[in-house]
Amino acid sequence: MAGPVSLAQLAELAAPGGPLERLVAAGLRAPGAGGVWSVGDADGVRGRGSLGVLGRGPYGGRPMDHDTVFDLASVTKIVALWPCAGALWQAGGLPLDRPLGAYWPSAAGRPVGVVTARQLLTHTAGLPLRTRFAELYGSDPGAIRAGVLAAPLHRPPGAAVEYTDRAAVLLGHLVESLAGEPLDALAERWTWRPLAMADTRFGPLGAESADRPAPTEYERTAGAVLCGVVHDPSARLLGGVSGNAGAFSTARDLERFLTALLAPPAGAGSPWGGPWIAESLRVHTGGLAPARGLSWLCAAGTDPAEGVFVHYGFTGTAVWVSRRRGRWALLLTNKVHYDRDFQPLTDLRNAFRRAVFG
């Protein structure tokens, strides 16, 4: 569909058997994966669908649906870390533009002491691009966090937009230090419980949901396909709870989360909301490219002024939101279970975004 899609057209587009379902079905044939999708606005879901099965072999007997539990990979940055940072910011406890070393003793005198929280949120902090945690720091979580704090900067802060998981690992450590609690407890109390996201949690998942997770990739040291255990190796080294990855969720829970971005939560139970959402869903990177908000990326193929923001997960997940368009969308797959040829999924994501947001 050419040009912006109205909310009235969105419902027609997303109707059962409609253009969006056909687009996703055709797009998923290329990567060979199943998937779940939803679109909606401030009032909730406008349309949804699911196709395919959880995976190959023993996972082929259960179809994907909106209760399938996905390893969110880097969408953890949005569902867990970003709202916790927002809660601290709205309470006056997370200054975005003060150097970390000026208020966080762990960063004082370290290379990252000159970096700001805004630069971490926009991936302009100049941190090293690769994690390489096991190779550089070993397997002890404390040693890894110390190594991230002590690592020399890759380039001067503010010079370039360069996506790196180290930014979220460092920001997660900062959030935990400022709040005095682990990230999983903060996310549960400040976001998941208030929004009734009952299936969202950090792994590993328990036996009660053994038949629901979508499997990810074969892991050599485990000698098995990972299922209900975080796929991201850096997050696994950090015990499964990290700012960069480790959270699991369902489409139903993410529908609640994304709806809340257009109809912000209020009250003590959700100490982040309208101010943080408005601050985050605008461009913070000036003339640098790619344009980013706070944690969110301006969607490829759109003008930043259009206000369509996205975040992807390496496992095959994606969420979009636009306050200007008044809508949100999600497309969840476990593409990495099949192979790492991501171009077919990239093509589908771009087509899906064009269909929903114009």
TORKOL-4160 file (C-alpha; in steps of 0.2 Angstrom, whole numbers, padded with zeros to 4 digits, m for minus):
358
<pt num="1" X="0000" Y="0000" Z="0000"/>
<pt num="2" X="0008" Y="0017" Z="m0006"/>
<pt num="3" X="0009" Y="0032" Z="0006"/>
<pt num="4" X="0003" Y="0033" Z="0024"/>
<pt num="5" X="m0010" Y="0021" Z="0030"/>
<pt num="6" X="m0024" Y="0028" Z="0040"/>
<pt num="7" X="m0030" Y="0019" Z="0056"/>
<pt num="8" X="m0046" Y="0014" Z="0047"/>
<pt num="9" X="m0036" Y="0007" Z="0033"/>
<pt num="10" X="m0025" Y="m0002" Z="0046"/>
<pt num="11" X="m0039" Y="m0013" Z="0052"/>
<pt num="12" X="m0044" Y="m0018" Z="0034"/>
<pt num="13" X="m0025" Y="m0021" Z="0030"/>
<pt num="14" X="m0024" Y="m0032" Z="0046"/>
<pt num="15" X="m0040" Y="m0042" Z="0044"/>
<pt num="16" X="m0039" Y="m0061" Z="0044"/>
<pt num="17" X="m0034" Y="m0067" Z="0027"/>
<pt num="18" X="m0030" Y="m0049" Z="0022"/>
<pt num="19" X="m0015" Y="m0040" Z="0014"/>
<pt num="20" X="m0004" Y="m0040" Z="0029"/>
<pt num="21" X="m0007" Y="m0059" Z="0033"/>
<pt num="22" X="m0003" Y="m0063" Z="0014"/>
<pt num="23" X="0013" Y="m0052" Z="0015"/>
<pt num="24" X="0019" Y="m0061" Z="0030"/>
<pt num="25" X="0015" Y="m0078" Z="0024"/>
<pt num="26" X="0024" Y="m0075" Z="0008"/>
<pt num="27" X="0039" Y="m0067" Z="0017"/>
<pt num="28" X="0041" Y="m0081" Z="0029"/>
<pt num="29" X="0042" Y="m0094" Z="0015"/>
<pt num="30" X="0059" Y="m0086" Z="0010"/>
<pt num="31" X="0068" Y="m0088" Z="0027"/>
<pt num="32" X="0059" Y="m0104" Z="0030"/>
<pt num="33" X="0053" Y="m0099" Z="0048"/>
<pt num="34" X="0037" Y="m0098" Z="0057"/>
<pt num="35" X="0032" Y="m0081" Z="0064"/>
<pt num="36" X="0019" Y="m0071" Z="0074"/>
<pt num="37" X="0013" Y="m0053" Z="0070"/>
<pt num="38" X="0002" Y="m0040" Z="0078"/>
<pt num="39" X="m0002" Y="m0022" Z="0074"/>
<pt num="40" X="m0012" Y="m0010" Z="0085"/>
<pt num="41" X="m0014" Y="0008" Z="0091"/>
<pt num="42" X="m0018" Y="0016" Z="0108"/>
<pt num="43" X="m0033" Y="0006" Z="0110"/>
<pt num="44" X="m0025" Y="m0011" Z="0108"/>
<pt num="45" X="m0023" Y="m0024" Z="0095"/>
<pt num="46" X="m0030" Y="m0020" Z="0077"/>
<pt num="47" X="m0025" Y="m0037" Z="0069"/>
<pt num="48" X="m0014" Y="m0052" Z="0072"/>
<pt num="49" X="m0009" Y="m0068" Z="0065"/>
<pt num="50" X="0003" Y="m0083" Z="0066"/>
<pt num="51" X="0011" Y="m0095" Z="0054"/>
<pt num="52" X="0022" Y="m0111" Z="0055"/>
<pt num="53" X="0028" Y="m0121" Z="0069"/>
<pt num="54" X="0041" Y="m0119" Z="0083"/>
<pt num="55" X="0055" Y="m0127" Z="0074"/>
<pt num="56" X="0062" Y="m0142" Z="0066"/>
<pt num="57" X="0063" Y="m0160" Z="0072"/>
<pt num="58" X="0055" Y="m0162" Z="0089"/>
<pt num="59" X="0049" Y="m0144" Z="0089"/>
<pt num="60" X="0038" Y="m0147" Z="0073"/>
<pt num="61" X="0023" Y="m0153" Z="0082"/>
<pt num="62" X="0017" Y="m0137" Z="0089"/>
<pt num="63" X="0011" Y="m0122" Z="0079"/>
<pt num="64" X="0017" Y="m0104" Z="0084"/>
<pt num="65" X="0004" Y="m0093" Z="0092"/>
<pt num="66" X="0003" Y="m0078" Z="0102"/>
<pt num="67" X="0007" Y="m0088" Z="0118"/>
<pt num="68" X="0024" Y="m0094" Z="0110"/>
<pt num="69" X="0038" Y="m0088" Z="0121"/>
<pt num="70" X="0052" Y="m0080" Z="0111"/>
<pt num="71" X="0070" Y="m0076" Z="0116"/>
<pt num="72" X="0069" Y="m0057" Z="0113"/>
<pt num="73" X="0088" Y="m0055" Z="0111"/>
<pt num="74" X="0092" Y="m0037" Z="0109"/>
<pt num="75" X="0073" Y="m0032" Z="0111"/>
<pt num="76" X="0078" Y="m0035" Z="0129"/>
<pt num="77" X="0085" Y="m0017" Z="0128"/>
<pt num="78" X="0068" Y="m0010" Z="0125"/>
<pt num="79" X="0057" Y="m0021" Z="0136"/>
<pt num="80" X="0068" Y="m0022" Z="0151"/>
<pt num="81" X="0082" Y="m0009" Z="0151"/>
<pt num="82" X="0074" Y="0006" Z="0143"/>
<pt num="83" X="0059" Y="0008" Z="0155"/>
<pt num="84" X="0070" Y="0005" Z="0170"/>
<pt num="85" X="0082" Y="0019" Z="0164"/>
<pt num="86" X="0066" Y="0029" Z="0161"/>
<pt num="87" X="0060" Y="0026" Z="0179"/>
<pt num="88" X="0076" Y="0032" Z="0186"/>
<pt num="89" X="0077" Y="0047" Z="0174"/>
<pt num="90" X="0059" Y="0053" Z="0178"/>
<pt num="91" X="0063" Y="0052" Z="0197"/>
<pt num="92" X="0079" Y="0063" Z="0194"/>
<pt num="93" X="0091" Y="0049" Z="0198"/>
<pt num="94" X="0098" Y="0046" Z="0180"/>
<pt num="95" X="0106" Y="0062" Z="0173"/>
<pt num="96" X="0107" Y="0060" Z="0154"/>
<pt num="97" X="0122" Y="0072" Z="0151"/>
<pt num="98" X="0133" Y="0071" Z="0166"/>
<pt num="99" X="0149" Y="0061" Z="0164"/>
<pt num="100" X="0146" Y="0044" Z="0172"/>
<pt num="101" X="0162" Y="0047" Z="0183"/>
<pt num="102" X="0154" Y="0062" Z="0191"/>
<pt num="103" X="0141" Y="0052" Z="0200"/>
<pt num="104" X="0145" Y="0034" Z="0198"/>
<pt num="105" X="0160" Y="0029" Z="0209"/>
<pt num="106" X="0163" Y="0013" Z="0198"/>
<pt num="107" X="0166" Y="0023" Z="0183"/>
<pt num="108" X="0177" Y="0037" Z="0191"/>
<pt num="109" X="0194" Y="0037" Z="0184"/>
<pt num="110" X="0190" Y="0024" Z="0171"/>
<pt num="111" X="0189" Y="0026" Z="0152"/>
<pt num="112" X="0170" Y="0026" Z="0153"/>
<pt num="113" X="0170" Y="0040" Z="0166"/>
<pt num="114" X="0169" Y="0053" Z="0152"/>
<pt num="115" X="0154" Y="0044" Z="0144"/>
<pt num="116" X="0136" Y="0050" Z="0147"/>
<pt num="117" X="0120" Y="0040" Z="0149"/>
<pt num="118" X="0113" Y="0048" Z="0133"/>
<pt num="119" X="0128" Y="0042" Z="0124"/>
<pt num="120" X="0125" Y="0025" Z="0130"/>
<pt num="121" X="0107" Y="0025" Z="0125"/>
<pt num="122" X="0111" Y="0032" Z="0108"/>
<pt num="123" X="0126" Y="0021" Z="0104"/>
<pt num="124" X="0137" Y="0036" Z="0103"/>
<pt num="125" X="0148" Y="0032" Z="0118"/>
<pt num="126" X="0163" Y="0026" Z="0108"/>
<pt num="127" X="0164" Y="0009" Z="0117"/>
<pt num="128" X="0172" Y="m0005" Z="0108"/>
<pt num="129" X="0161" Y="m0013" Z="0095"/>
<pt num="130" X="0163" Y="m0031" Z="0100"/>
<pt num="131" X="0160" Y="m0040" Z="0117"/>
<pt num="132" X="0172" Y="m0054" Z="0117"/>
<pt num="133" X="0169" Y="m0056" Z="0135"/>
<pt num="134" X="0175" Y="m0074" Z="0137"/>
<pt num="135" X="0191" Y="m0071" Z="0127"/>
<pt num="136" X="0195" Y="m0055" Z="0136"/>
<pt num="137" X="0188" Y="m0057" Z="0154"/>
<pt num="138" X="0184" Y="m0075" Z="0157"/>
<pt num="139" X="0168" Y="m0082" Z="0164"/>
<pt num="140" X="0166" Y="m0073" Z="0180"/>
<pt num="141" X="0152" Y="m0059" Z="0179"/>
<pt num="142" X="0161" Y="m0048" Z="0191"/>
<pt num="143" X="0176" Y="m0049" Z="0181"/>
<pt num="144" X="0166" Y="m0045" Z="0165"/>
<pt num="145" X="0158" Y="m0030" Z="0172"/>
<pt num="146" X="0175" Y="m0024" Z="0178"/>
<pt num="147" X="0182" Y="m0027" Z="0161"/>
<pt num="148" X="0169" Y="m0017" Z="0153"/>
<pt num="149" X="0172" Y="m0002" Z="0165"/>
<pt num="150" X="0191" Y="m0003" Z="0161"/>
<pt num="151" X="0191" Y="m0005" Z="0143"/>
<pt num="152" X="0198" Y="0009" Z="0132"/>
<pt num="153" X="0186" Y="0019" Z="0121"/>
<pt num="154" X="0186" Y="0014" Z="0103"/>
<pt num="155" X="0184" Y="0032" Z="0098"/>
<pt num="156" X="0179" Y="0049" Z="0106"/>
<pt num="157" X="0161" Y="0050" Z="0113"/>
<pt num="158" X="0149" Y="0058" Z="0102"/>
<pt num="159" X="0159" Y="0056" Z="0086"/>
<pt num="160" X="0149" Y="0042" Z="0078"/>
<pt num="161" X="0134" Y="0031" Z="0080"/>
<pt num="162" X="0140" Y="0013" Z="0082"/>
<pt num="163" X="0129" Y="0000" Z="0089"/>
<pt num="164" X="0137" Y="m0011" Z="0102"/>
<pt num="165" X="0130" Y="m0023" Z="0116"/>
<pt num="166" X="0143" Y="m0016" Z="0128"/>
<pt num="167" X="0133" Y="0000" Z="0129"/>
<pt num="168" X="0118" Y="m0009" Z="0136"/>
<pt num="169" X="0128" Y="m0020" Z="0147"/>
<pt num="170" X="0136" Y="m0005" Z="0155"/>
<pt num="171" X="0120" Y="0004" Z="0156"/>
<pt num="172" X="0112" Y="m0011" Z="0164"/>
<pt num="173" X="0126" Y="m0011" Z="0177"/>
<pt num="174" X="0123" Y="0008" Z="0180"/>
<pt num="175" X="0104" Y="0006" Z="0182"/>
<pt num="176" X="0107" Y="m0009" Z="0195"/>
<pt num="177" X="0120" Y="0002" Z="0205"/>
<pt num="178" X="0108" Y="0017" Z="0205"/>
<pt num="179" X="0093" Y="0007" Z="0210"/>
<pt num="180" X="0101" Y="m0005" Z="0222"/>
<pt num="181" X="0093" Y="m0020" Z="0214"/>
<pt num="182" X="0095" Y="m0032" Z="0200"/>
<pt num="183" X="0088" Y="m0028" Z="0183"/>
<pt num="184" X="0076" Y="m0043" Z="0182"/>
<pt num="185" X="0068" Y="m0037" Z="0199"/>
<pt num="186" X="0067" Y="m0019" Z="0193"/>
<pt num="187" X="0059" Y="m0024" Z="0176"/>
<pt num="188" X="0047" Y="m0035" Z="0185"/>
<pt num="189" X="0041" Y="m0022" Z="0197"/>
<pt num="190" X="0042" Y="m0006" Z="0186"/>
<pt num="191" X="0036" Y="m0013" Z="0169"/>
<pt num="192" X="0030" Y="m0031" Z="0168"/>
<pt num="193" X="0019" Y="m0033" Z="0183"/>
<pt num="194" X="0010" Y="m0016" Z="0181"/>
<pt num="195" X="0007" Y="m0020" Z="0162"/>
<pt num="196" X="0001" Y="m0038" Z="0166"/>
<pt num="197" X="0015" Y="m0045" Z="0156"/>
<pt num="198" X="0014" Y="m0062" Z="0165"/>
<pt num="199" X="0025" Y="m0072" Z="0152"/>
<pt num="200" X="0039" Y="m0060" Z="0152"/>
<pt num="201" X="0055" Y="m0064" Z="0162"/>
<pt num="202" X="0073" Y="m0067" Z="0161"/>
<pt num="203" X="0078" Y="m0085" Z="0158"/>
<pt num="204" X="0082" Y="m0099" Z="0160"/>
<pt num="205" X="0063" Y="m0103" Z="0159"/>
<pt num="206" X="0056" Y="m0116" Z="0171"/>
<pt num="207" X="0048" Y="m0132" Z="0167"/>
<pt num="208" X="0030" Y="m0125" Z="0168"/>
<pt num="209" X="0033" Y="m0117" Z="0151"/>
<pt num="210" X="0043" Y="m0131" Z="0143"/>
<pt num="211" X="0032" Y="m0134" Z="0128"/>
<pt num="212" X="0030" Y="m0115" Z="0124"/>
<pt num="213" X="0047" Y="m0108" Z="0120"/>
<pt num="214" X="0053" Y="m0106" Z="0102"/>
<pt num="215" X="0070" Y="m0114" Z="0100"/>
<pt num="216" X="0085" Y="m0104" Z="0094"/>
<pt num="217" X="0102" Y="m0111" Z="0089"/>
<pt num="218" X="0112" Y="m0127" Z="0092"/>
<pt num="219" X="0125" Y="m0122" Z="0105"/>
<pt num="220" X="0141" Y="m0133" Z="0104"/>
<pt num="221" X="0147" Y="m0132" Z="0122"/>
<pt num="222" X="0129" Y="m0137" Z="0128"/>
<pt num="223" X="0128" Y="m0150" Z="0115"/>
<pt num="224" X="0110" Y="m0146" Z="0111"/>
<pt num="225" X="0098" Y="m0133" Z="0103"/>
<pt num="226" X="0095" Y="m0119" Z="0116"/>
<pt num="227" X="0077" Y="m0118" Z="0121"/>
<pt num="228" X="0072" Y="m0107" Z="0136"/>
<pt num="229" X="0090" Y="m0103" Z="0138"/>
<pt num="230" X="0096" Y="m0086" Z="0132"/>
<pt num="231" X="0104" Y="m0087" Z="0115"/>
<pt num="232" X="0116" Y="m0072" Z="0117"/>
<pt num="233" X="0133" Y="m0078" Z="0124"/>
<pt num="234" X="0137" Y="m0062" Z="0133"/>
<pt num="235" X="0121" Y="m0062" Z="0142"/>
<pt num="236" X="0124" Y="m0081" Z="0146"/>
<pt num="237" X="0141" Y="m0076" Z="0154"/>
<pt num="238" X="0132" Y="m0063" Z="0165"/>
<pt num="239" X="0120" Y="m0076" Z="0172"/>
<pt num="240" X="0106" Y="m0074" Z="0159"/>
<pt num="241" X="0101" Y="m0056" Z="0166"/>
<pt num="242" X="0109" Y="m0042" Z="0156"/>
<pt num="243" X="0104" Y="m0025" Z="0149"/>
<pt num="244" X="0108" Y="m0031" Z="0131"/>
<pt num="245" X="0099" Y="m0048" Z="0130"/>
<pt num="246" X="0091" Y="m0062" Z="0141"/>
<pt num="247" X="0073" Y="m0058" Z="0142"/>
<pt num="248" X="0059" Y="m0069" Z="0135"/>
<pt num="249" X="0041" Y="m0064" Z="0131"/>
<pt num="250" X="0026" Y="m0068" Z="0120"/>
<pt num="251" X="0017" Y="m0058" Z="0107"/>
<pt num="252" X="0002" Y="m0055" Z="0119"/>
<pt num="253" X="0014" Y="m0047" Z="0132"/>
<pt num="254" X="0022" Y="m0036" Z="0119"/>
<pt num="255" X="0005" Y="m0030" Z="0113"/>
<pt num="256" X="0002" Y="m0024" Z="0130"/>
<pt num="257" X="0019" Y="m0016" Z="0131"/>
<pt num="258" X="0018" Y="m0007" Z="0114"/>
<pt num="259" X="0000" Y="m0001" Z="0118"/>
<pt num="260" X="0007" Y="0007" Z="0133"/>
<pt num="261" X="0019" Y="0017" Z="0123"/>
<pt num="262" X="0004" Y="0026" Z="0115"/>
<pt num="263" X="m0007" Y="0026" Z="0130"/>
<pt num="264" X="0007" Y="0028" Z="0144"/>
<pt num="265" X="0005" Y="0020" Z="0161"/>
<pt num="266" X="0002" Y="0031" Z="0176"/>
<pt num="267" X="0004" Y="0029" Z="0195"/>
<pt num="268" X="0017" Y="0023" Z="0206"/>
<pt num="269" X="0016" Y="0005" Z="0199"/>
<pt num="270" X="0024" Y="0011" Z="0183"/>
<pt num="271" X="0036" Y="0025" Z="0187"/>
<pt num="272" X="0040" Y="0029" Z="0169"/>
<pt num="273" X="0028" Y="0034" Z="0156"/>
<pt num="274" X="0023" Y="0049" Z="0145"/>
<pt num="275" X="0039" Y="0061" Z="0148"/>
<pt num="276" X="0051" Y="0047" Z="0145"/>
<pt num="277" X="0042" Y="0040" Z="0130"/>
<pt num="278" X="0041" Y="0057" Z="0122"/>
<pt num="279" X="0060" Y="0061" Z="0126"/>
<pt num="280" X="0065" Y="0044" Z="0119"/>
<pt num="281" X="0055" Y="0044" Z="0103"/>
<pt num="282" X="0064" Y="0058" Z="0095"/>
<pt num="283" X="0081" Y="0060" Z="0087"/>
<pt num="284" X="0095" Y="0062" Z="0099"/>
<pt num="285" X="0110" Y="0060" Z="0087"/>
<pt num="286" X="0110" Y="0076" Z="0077"/>
<pt num="287" X="0117" Y="0074" Z="0060"/>
<pt num="288" X="0125" Y="0057" Z="0064"/>
<pt num="289" X="0118" Y="0042" Z="0055"/>
<pt num="290" X="0109" Y="0031" Z="0057"/>
<pt num="291" X="0098" Y="0042" Z="0067"/>
<pt num="292" X="0093" Y="0036" Z="0084"/>
<pt num="293" X="0082" Y="0040" Z="0099"/>
<pt num="294" X="0085" Y="0034" Z="0116"/>
<pt num="295" X="0087" Y="0015" Z="0114"/>
<pt num="296" X="0076" Y="0016" Z="0098"/>
<pt num="297" X="0082" Y="0016" Z="0080"/>
<pt num="298" X="0074" Y="0027" Z="0067"/>
<pt num="299" X="0067" Y="0014" Z="0055"/>
<pt num="300" X="0077" Y="0011" Z="0039"/>
<pt num="301" X="0069" Y="0018" Z="0024"/>
<pt num="302" X="0060" Y="0031" Z="0033"/>
<pt num="303" X="0064" Y="0050" Z="0036"/>
<pt num="304" X="0068" Y="0053" Z="0054"/>
<pt num="305" X="0055" Y="0066" Z="0054"/>
<pt num="306" X="0042" Y="0053" Z="0051"/>
<pt num="307" X="0045" Y="0046" Z="0069"/>
<pt num="308" X="0044" Y="0028" Z="0065"/>
<pt num="309" X="0056" Y="0019" Z="0078"/>
<pt num="310" X="0061" Y="0001" Z="0078"/>
<pt num="311" X="0072" Y="m0012" Z="0088"/>
<pt num="312" X="0077" Y="m0028" Z="0081"/>
<pt num="313" X="0083" Y="m0044" Z="0090"/>
<pt num="314" X="0096" Y="m0056" Z="0083"/>
<pt num="315" X="0086" Y="m0071" Z="0086"/>
<pt num="316" X="0073" Y="m0064" Z="0073"/>
<pt num="317" X="0062" Y="m0052" Z="0083"/>
<pt num="318" X="0057" Y="m0035" Z="0080"/>
<pt num="319" X="0045" Y="m0021" Z="0087"/>
<pt num="320" X="0040" Y="m0004" Z="0079"/>
<pt num="321" X="0031" Y="0011" Z="0086"/>
<pt num="322" X="0026" Y="0028" Z="0080"/>
<pt num="323" X="0018" Y="0041" Z="0090"/>
<pt num="324" X="0015" Y="0052" Z="0075"/>
<pt num="325" X="0007" Y="0038" Z="0065"/>
<pt num="326" X="m0002" Y="0032" Z="0081"/>
<pt num="327" X="0002" Y="0014" Z="0079"/>
<pt num="328" X="0013" Y="0000" Z="0084"/>
<pt num="329" X="0018" Y="m0017" Z="0076"/>
<pt num="330" X="0028" Y="m0033" Z="0081"/>
<pt num="331" X="0035" Y="m0047" Z="0070"/>
<pt num="332" X="0042" Y="m0062" Z="0080"/>
<pt num="333" X="0052" Y="m0076" Z="0073"/>
<pt num="334" X="0066" Y="m0088" Z="0078"/>
<pt num="335" X="0075" Y="m0086" Z="0062"/>
<pt num="336" X="0092" Y="m0090" Z="0070"/>
<pt num="337" X="0085" Y="m0108" Z="0073"/>
<pt num="338" X="0086" Y="m0111" Z="0054"/>
<pt num="339" X="0102" Y="m0102" Z="0048"/>
<pt num="340" X="0110" Y="m0085" Z="0049"/>
<pt num="341" X="0105" Y="m0079" Z="0031"/>
<pt num="342" X="0096" Y="m0064" Z="0037"/>
<pt num="343" X="0093" Y="m0055" Z="0021"/>
<pt num="344" X="0075" Y="m0064" Z="0018"/>
<pt num="345" X="0070" Y="m0058" Z="0035"/>
<pt num="346" X="0077" Y="m0041" Z="0032"/>
<pt num="347" X="0067" Y="m0040" Z="0016"/>
<pt num="348" X="0051" Y="m0046" Z="0025"/>
<pt num="349" X="0054" Y="m0033" Z="0040"/>
<pt num="350" X="0055" Y="m0019" Z="0028"/>
<pt num="351" X="0040" Y="m0024" Z="0018"/>
<pt num="352" X="0030" Y="m0026" Z="0034"/>
<pt num="353" X="0035" Y="m0009" Z="0040"/>
<pt num="354" X="0030" Y="m0001" Z="0024"/>
<pt num="355" X="0013" Y="m0009" Z="0024"/>
<pt num="356" X="0010" Y="m0004" Z="0042"/>
<pt num="357" X="0018" Y="0013" Z="0043"/>
<pt num="358" X="0019" Y="0019" Z="0025"/>
